[in-house]
């Protein structure tokens, strides 16, 4: 990911992009955790294959979806996409996520779905996030560890 904006028209069905938020490369070195948590997988499926839950109908754009690349088990990068089944696989412990069903876990030790990033298209046709992730990124203990550190500070 080099920070190049992506147009929705350039994302074809079956393609996968590893993307980062605009400006992330300019963060200081001390913000490594923020950088690690911000990597997103962007993919396009047939819109008819998506099954969004109530309230998430507008979180994708014409079949383009964006999910955290960080596995919710121990934080490994989810990197394998099986186009025919629409499954994402974490290579560390084989947690498997169903892309058509909000990246819910269908196999493996992960206990939570991958967080989804709501996206839309701006006036120039570029994909943009409409908000931050609504769920914690990565394994649950990351949030607990950060909370405990903030209490001690």
C-alpha positions as CSV (number, residue, x, y, z in Angstrom):
1,X,0.0,0.0,0.0
2,X,1.5,3.3,-1.1
3,X,-1.4,5.6,-0.4
4,X,-2.6,5.9,-4.0
5,X,-6.3,6.7,-4.1
6,X,-8.4,3.9,-5.7
7,X,-11.4,4.6,-8.0
8,X,-14.4,2.3,-7.7
9,X,-14.2,1.7,-11.4
10,X,-10.8,0.2,-11.1
11,X,-11.9,-2.5,-8.6
12,X,-13.1,-5.5,-10.7
13,X,-15.1,-8.5,-9.4
14,X,-12.7,-10.9,-7.7
15,X,-9.9,-8.4,-7.3
16,X,-8.3,-7.7,-3.9
17,X,-6.4,-4.6,-2.8
18,X,-4.4,-4.0,0.4
19,X,-5.0,-0.4,1.2
20,X,-4.2,2.1,3.9
21,X,-5.9,5.4,4.9
22,X,-4.8,8.6,3.4
23,X,-2.0,10.2,5.4
24,X,-1.0,7.1,7.3
25,X,2.5,7.0,5.8
26,X,3.1,10.4,7.3
27,X,2.5,9.3,10.9
28,X,5.6,9.4,13.2
29,X,7.4,6.2,14.0
30,X,5.9,6.1,17.5
31,X,2.5,5.4,15.9
32,X,3.4,1.9,14.7
33,X,0.3,0.4,16.4
34,X,-2.0,2.8,14.5
35,X,-0.3,2.0,11.3
36,X,-0.6,-1.8,11.8
37,X,-4.2,-1.7,12.7
38,X,-5.2,0.5,9.8
39,X,-4.4,-1.9,6.9
40,X,-7.6,-2.8,5.0
41,X,-8.5,-5.4,2.5
42,X,-10.7,-4.0,-0.3
43,X,-12.5,-6.5,-2.6
44,X,-15.3,-6.5,-5.1
45,X,-17.9,-9.3,-5.3
46,X,-21.2,-9.6,-7.1
47,X,-23.4,-7.3,-5.1
48,X,-26.2,-10.0,-5.0
49,X,-23.8,-12.3,-3.1
50,X,-23.5,-9.9,-0.1
51,X,-25.8,-10.4,2.9
52,X,-25.5,-7.2,5.0
53,X,-27.3,-7.0,8.3
54,X,-29.9,-4.3,9.0
55,X,-28.1,-0.9,9.3
56,X,-25.2,-2.0,7.1
57,X,-26.8,-1.9,3.8
58,X,-24.8,1.1,2.7
59,X,-21.4,0.0,4.1
60,X,-20.4,-1.3,0.7
61,X,-20.5,0.2,-2.8
62,X,-21.6,-1.8,-5.8
63,X,-20.2,-5.0,-4.3
64,X,-17.0,-3.4,-3.0
65,X,-16.3,-4.1,0.6
66,X,-13.6,-3.1,3.0
67,X,-12.5,-5.2,6.0
68,X,-9.6,-5.0,8.5
69,X,-6.7,-7.2,7.4
70,X,-5.9,-8.0,11.0
71,X,-7.2,-11.4,12.3
72,X,-9.3,-11.2,15.4
73,X,-7.5,-14.3,16.8
74,X,-3.9,-13.2,17.5
75,X,-3.4,-10.3,15.0
76,X,-1.8,-12.0,12.1
77,X,-2.5,-10.5,8.6
78,X,-5.3,-12.1,6.8
79,X,-4.0,-12.4,3.4
80,X,-5.5,-15.3,1.4
81,X,-8.6,-14.8,-0.6
82,X,-10.4,-17.7,-2.2
83,X,-12.5,-16.1,-4.9
84,X,-14.8,-19.1,-5.6
85,X,-15.9,-19.5,-2.0
86,X,-15.5,-15.8,-1.0
87,X,-13.5,-16.9,2.0
88,X,-10.6,-15.0,3.6
89,X,-8.0,-17.1,5.4
90,X,-5.6,-16.2,8.1
91,X,-2.4,-18.2,7.4
92,X,-1.3,-18.3,11.0
93,X,-4.0,-20.5,12.5
94,X,-6.4,-21.0,9.6
95,X,-9.3,-18.9,10.8
96,X,-11.6,-18.5,7.9
97,X,-14.0,-15.6,7.3
98,X,-17.0,-15.5,5.0
99,X,-16.8,-12.3,3.0
100,X,-20.4,-12.6,1.8
101,X,-21.7,-12.7,5.4
102,X,-19.9,-9.7,7.0
103,X,-16.6,-11.7,7.4
104,X,-18.1,-13.9,10.1
105,X,-15.9,-16.7,11.3
106,X,-16.7,-20.0,9.7
107,X,-13.7,-22.0,10.8
108,X,-10.7,-21.7,13.2
109,X,-9.9,-20.1,16.5
110,X,-10.9,-16.5,15.8
111,X,-14.0,-15.6,17.9
112,X,-15.1,-12.4,16.1
113,X,-15.7,-11.4,12.5
114,X,-13.2,-9.1,10.8
115,X,-14.3,-5.4,11.4
116,X,-15.9,-3.8,8.4
117,X,-15.0,-0.3,7.2
118,X,-18.0,1.6,5.8
119,X,-17.1,3.0,2.4
120,X,-18.7,5.2,-0.3
121,X,-17.5,7.0,-3.4
122,X,-16.7,10.7,-3.6
123,X,-17.7,13.0,-6.4
124,X,-14.6,12.1,-8.4
125,X,-15.3,8.3,-8.2
126,X,-12.7,7.5,-5.5
127,X,-13.4,5.1,-2.7
128,X,-13.5,6.8,0.7
129,X,-14.3,5.6,4.3
130,X,-17.5,7.1,5.7
131,X,-16.3,6.4,9.3
132,X,-13.8,4.5,11.3
133,X,-14.2,0.8,12.2
134,X,-17.2,0.3,14.5
135,X,-15.6,-2.7,16.2
136,X,-12.1,-3.1,17.7
137,X,-9.5,-4.1,15.2
138,X,-7.4,-7.2,16.0
139,X,-7.7,-9.6,18.9
140,X,-9.7,-8.7,21.9
141,X,-6.7,-8.7,24.2
142,X,-5.2,-5.8,22.2
143,X,-8.0,-3.5,23.4
144,X,-7.7,-4.8,27.0
145,X,-3.9,-4.2,27.0
146,X,-4.4,-0.7,25.7
147,X,-7.1,0.0,28.3
148,X,-4.8,-1.3,31.1
149,X,-1.9,0.8,30.0
150,X,-4.2,3.9,29.9
151,X,-5.3,3.2,33.5
152,X,-1.7,3.0,34.7
153,X,-0.7,6.2,32.9
